[in-house]
Amino acid sequence: MITLHRSGPEGRRCAGLRRWGFALLPGILFASAMPTGTAVAQVQATDDVRAITVDEAVEIALRRNPTLLQAYSSIEMAEHNRLSAFGSLLPSLNMSFGYQNSSTGRLDPLGEGIVATSYSTRLNASYNLFNGWSRFTDLKGARLGVVEQNARYREVEFQVIQQVKQEYAATVAARELVAVEERRVQRAADQLEFVRQQLELGRATRSDSLRSQVDLNNARLALLNAENDVRTTIFRLAAVVGSETLIGPTAEAELAGTPIPYTRDELFAMADVTAPALQAASAAVEAAEASVSSARSSYLPSINVGGGWGWSNQEFPPSNRSWQFSLSGSYPLFNGFQRETQVFRARSQADQAQQSERAARLNLSSQLDAAYATSQSALAGVDLAAQNVELSEESLRVVQERYRLGLATILELQDAQITLTQAEVDLVTRRFEYEVAVSAIEALLGRRLDQP
């Protein structure tokens, strides 16, 4: 398992790797291996790829991934909604002022002279003493909205991490498949040379030599395709990370198969506590219930208190001062069933939120169980695939010896080479599938599996 210092589509990656594996088999292989470091160095040199670790890739993605940056704006909006709800608990304060000048004079209020100008200033304050409990329930709903959006952000964050880890693993897998193709080319070249020697000794036919040449050509073509796949995965990794420059795995990066240190039941218990999807859904239910209470408060009367202080005169500064105080209340006896509609709409939304929470829990259980089952089968498949590689190498060695003695045909030799290549591809595929499954489990849980 690729280690990650911070806690990101699954079937598509697996299917893509299988297509790589099947694409590697248009021809036939022979024995002998080549080191993987050569191909990696060539790719990085020609493409100018900056090698980074998976931890660095995740750190960059958490700062620059477009999807994650968009999700953060939802948190900011929720914070402002909470500020607005808190402001409803405070009094409102307004200030008004005026100035008037006209071409014709008029009597002042005392009838003592003709004036053409007037000045006024007024300061008013009002406060809603009681309007049911809607302000408090709205504030509670706004606070829960912040909790929900933070949980949604964590969900998107781990989905991005999942995508980064999967693309990083896909790039490593593509690089390992390049090494498989290099070994295939080397085996095909050795086979061609061996068959030509046998032809000179009269132990092989011209057809055997031609078949071996076709095998070598197919192997070289498959190697080119595998190198192109590496470049494609590097571009995909840069896209999901949000990097404008090409990035790729370090030379030391590999697909490991560290077993998950938890049982299925332990993972389900973690999900109840840490899963971002469940936390967001629960907060949405509580916020919807608060909206129901707020809607029901419209059946209660509203009481307001207000006051003001003003200055006005025809000369500046104004000298006439006045004040006022008011206490008022209202109660809507009938408003065209708007209150009933508001309560029904709020109740309906609360019911929908509850069903959404239930659906999220069921969906989480299904996905978590499937990801865990996939991880276990892939982990078991890694051991089996490794055994198949050893058996296929031994089988190829035996068939080579039988062919040298004239006891096997070129077709049997080609079949043995195909089997070995497929076994090597299967080993890479199983290890990649395990990495994908582990990253999916971490995304569902909202936490890393290598942390206590």
N, C-alpha and C positions, 0 to 999 in steps of 0.2 A: 504494500500500500504506500503510495506517495505521501510522505509526511507533509504536514501543513501546520504552520504556526498560527494561523487564524482560520476560525470556522467560516453549487452551482449546478439537454434533452436526451434520453438514455437509449431508447430503442433505435433512434436514428444513428447514433454513434456505433452501436453494435452492428447494425445492418451494414453501415458503411465499411466497417473493418472486414466483415464477411465478404463483401464485394471485392475488397482488396485481395483477400485470400484466394478467392476463386479466380481472380484475374491473373494470379501468379502461375496458373497451371496450363498455359497453352502448349507448353513443350515438356521436355523430360530433363531430369537432373542426374548428377553423378556424385561422387564423394569428395571430401576435403573442404575445409572451412576457411573463411577469410575474416579478419578482425573488423569490427563494426566502426571503430574510430575513424578509419580512412574516409568512409562515406560521409560521416558527420562533419568532418573538417572541410570536405569539399563543398558540401551544401552551405555551410556557414561562410566559407570564403567567397563563393560565387554570389550568394544572395545578400551578403553583408548583414547577417542576422546577429542580433545581440543576444548572447546566451544569458538566461536568467533562471533562477530556481522557481519552483512552483509557489513558494512563499512570496517571492518578489512579484510574481505574476498576480497573485491575489491582492497584494498590497496596492499595486498599480490600479487594478480593476476597481477596488473599493474607493479610489479617488477619482477615476476617470470614466468608469463605465456609464454610458448614456442612460441606460435603463435605471440604474441606481440613483443617478442624479435627478431624474424625473420623479422617482418615488420620494425623494427627500422633500420636494416641494409640497407634497401632501401633508407632511408633518408641519411645515411652516404654516400652511393654511389652517390646520387644526389648532395650532397655537394661537393664531389670531382670532379664531372663533371662540376660544376659551377667554381671551382677553375681552372680547366683545360681551360675552356672557357675564363676566365679572363686572364690566362697566355698567350693566343694567342694575346692579345693586347700589350704585352711587347716584347722588342727585345730579340733575342737569343744570347747567348755568349758561345763560345767554346774555349778551350785551348788545344793545341797539343804540344807534346814534343818528342824528339827522341835522341837516343844515338846509335852509331855504332862503332864497333871495329872489325877489321879483322886481319888475320894472315899474310897477305901480305900488304906491304905499297903501297901508291899511292901518286901522286903529289897533293899538295894542290892547291886550285883554282888559286893562284898567281904563281905557278910553281917554288916556291922557296925552296921546301923541300918535303921530303917523310913523310907522316903521316899515321897512322893506326886508328885513332879515329876521331869522329866528333860529335858535339852537336848541337841541334837545339831546339828552343822554339817559339811557335807562338800563338797569341791571336787574335781570329776573332769574329766579331760581325756583326749581320745582322738584318734587320727590314723590315717587309712588310709594305710599305707605303700605298698601296691601293690594295685591292682584291675584289672590290665591297663593299658590306655591310655585308658580311657573318659573319665576326667576331663579329659584334654587334648583329646580329640576333641570332647567336649561343649563345652568352652570355645571351640574353633575353630568349631564349629557355631553357637554363640551369637554369636560375633563376625560370622560371615557372615550371621546373621539380622539383625543391625543394619544391615549393608551392604545386604541385600535390602530391608529396610523403608525405608531412606533412598531407595533407587532407586524403590520403589513410591510413596513420597511425592512424589518429583520427577515421576513419571509423572502422578500425580493433579494436582500443581501445574500442569503444562503443559496438562493437560486443562481445568482451570479457566480458565487464561489463554486457551486456545482458545475456550472458551464465552463468556468476557467479550468477547473481540475480535469474535467472530461476532455476539453480541447488540448490541454497540456499532455494528458495521457495519450490522446489520439496522435499527437505529434511524436511522442516517444515510441508508440507502437508503429507508426509509419516508418520511423527511423530503423526500428528493429526489423521491419519487413524489407527494408533496403539491404540490411545485412543478410537476410535470408536469400534475397535475389543474388547478392554477390557470391554467396556460397553456391547457389545454383549455377551461376555463370562459370565459376571455377570448376565445378563438377562436370559441367557439359564440355568445357575445354579439355579437361583430363580424359573424359570419355572419348572425345574425338581423337586425341592423340593415341590413346590405348587401342582404339579400333583400327586406326591406320597401321599401327605396329602389327596387329593381328592380321590385317590384310596383306602386309608384306610377307608374313609367315604362312600365308595361305589358310589361315584359320577363321577369316571373316570374308564377307562378300562386299562387293561395291555398294550394294543397297544399304548394308550396315553403316558404311562410311557416310553415305548421303543422309541417312536418318540422323546420325550423330551431328552432322553439320546443321541440319534443321533444328535440332534440339538446342544447339549453341545460339543460333540466330534468335530463336524464341526466348531464350533466357536473357539475352542482351536487350531485347525489346521489353520484356517484363521488368528488367532493372530500370530502364528509362521511365516506365510508367510508375514504378515505386518511388523513384526520385521526384517525379512530378507530384505524387501524392504528398510527399514530405513538404514540398513548397506550398501546396494547397492548405494543408493543416497549419502551417506557420502563419499564413494569411488569416485563417479563421481564428487562431489564437490571438493575433494582434487585434482583430476586430472585437472579440468579446472582452478583451482586456481594456480596449479603448486607447490603444497605442498607435500613433501615427508612424512609428518605425517598426520594422520587422523584428520580432522577438522569437526565441525558440528555447528549447530545453538545454540545460548544460550537458556536457559530455558524460557526467556521472549519473544523470537521471536515468532511472529504469523503472519498469513495471514490476513492483514487488508484490508479494502475496501474503502480507501479514494478516493472520486471522483476526476477526472481530472479537474483542475481549468481552462480549456480552451475549447473553442468550436472547432468544426471541422475546420471552416474557419480560426481561429486563429492558429491552428496547421499547416495548409497548408502555411500560411504566414510565420511562423517561419521556415518551411522547406526551403523556397526559400533563406533564409539568412544563416542558420546554418547547413543545411544538409551536412555532409562530402562527400557523394557520388556526390552531385551536384558541390561542390567546386572542387573536384578532376577532374571531367569531364570537367568543364569550363577551368581549368588550362591546361588540356591536349589539348583542342581545340586551345587555344592561343599558346601553344608550337608548335603544328603542323603547325599553320599559320606562325610562325616564321621560321620553317624549309622550308616552301615554298619560303619565301623571300630569305633565304640563298641559296637555290638551284638556284634561278633565277640570283643570283649575279655571277654565273659561266659564264654568257655571257659577263661580263666586263673584261677588261684587269687587269693584276697583275703587280705592280711596287714594286721592292725591292731595298734596299740600303744596302751596306755592307762595311766593313772596317777591316783592320787587322794590327797588329804590330808583328814583329818577330825578333829573334836573332839567329844567327848561326855562327859556327866557328869550327876549328879542336882542339882548346884548350878550357879549361874551366877556368873561365866563358867565354861564347861567347861574342865577341866584335862587330861582324858585325850586324848591325841593318837595318831593312827595313820596309816600311809601304805600304799600298795599300788602295784605295777607289774605290768602284764600284757602279754604278747605272744601273739597268737592268729592263727590262719589258718584258712581254710575253702576247700573246693573242692566245688562241687555235682557229684557224679557223675552224677546223673540228676534232672531236675526236670520230668518230664512233657513233654518236647519244647518247653519254653518258650523255651530259647535258640535252637533251630532256627527256631521261629516268629518270634522277634524278628529274627533275621538275615534271614529270608525277607521279612518285612514291610519292613525297612529297605532291602533290595536292590530290592524292588518299588517303593518310594517313590522311590528314586534313579533307577530306570528311567523312572518317570513324570515326574520332574523333567527328565530329559534330553529326553524327547519334548515336554514343555511348552516347553523352550527352543527346540527345533527348530520347533515350531509358532509360537512367538513370532517367530522369525526369518523364517519364511515369511510370516506375517501382516504383519509390518512391511514386508517387500519388496513385498507386494501393495498395501498401503495407501499406501506412499510412492510407488510407481510411479503408482497411480491419482491421487493428489493432485497429483503433478507434471504428469501429462497433463492433468488438469482445469485446472490453473493456466495451462498454455501455451495450451490451446484457449480459455480464458476471456480471456486477454490478447490473443490474436489476434481474438477476438470483439469486444473493446472497440474496436479500430480499425475493424473492419467495421461495427459498430453506429454508430459516430460518422459514418462515411461515409454510412450509410443515413439518418441524421438529416438531413444536409445535402441528400442527394438528395430526400428526402421533402419537405423545406421548399421546394425549388425546384419539385418536381412540384405541390405545393399552390398555389404562386404561379401556375403556368401554368394550372392548372385553374380557379382563381379568375378569371383574365383571360378564359379561354374561356367561362366561365359568364356573365361580364359582357357578352360579345359575343353571347351566345345560342348558342354552339357546343358547350356542355356542359350536361348535366342536373344536377339537384340530387343524384342518386345518384352521379354521378362525383365531385362535390365532396365528398360524404360519404365516399366510398372513399378519396380523397386525405387527408382528415383522419384517418381510421382508420389509414391507413398511417403517417402522421407520429407519431401517438400511440404506436402499437406500436413504432416505431423508437426513440422516447424511452424507453419502458419497457424495451426490449431493452438499451439502453445501460446503464441503471441495473442491470439484472439481470446483465449480463456483468461489470460492475465489482464487484458484490457477490459473484458466484461466484469471482472472482479473490481477493478478500479472504478468503473462506472457505477456499479451497484453500491459500493461504499460511499461514494460522493452523493448518491441519491438518498441514502439513509441519513447522512449528515444534514442534507438540506431539509429533509422532513422533520428531523429532530430539532434543528436549529442549534446544533452543537457538534463539536468534533468528537470522534470516537476514541481518539488517543489521549483524551483528557479525563481525569477522574471526575 
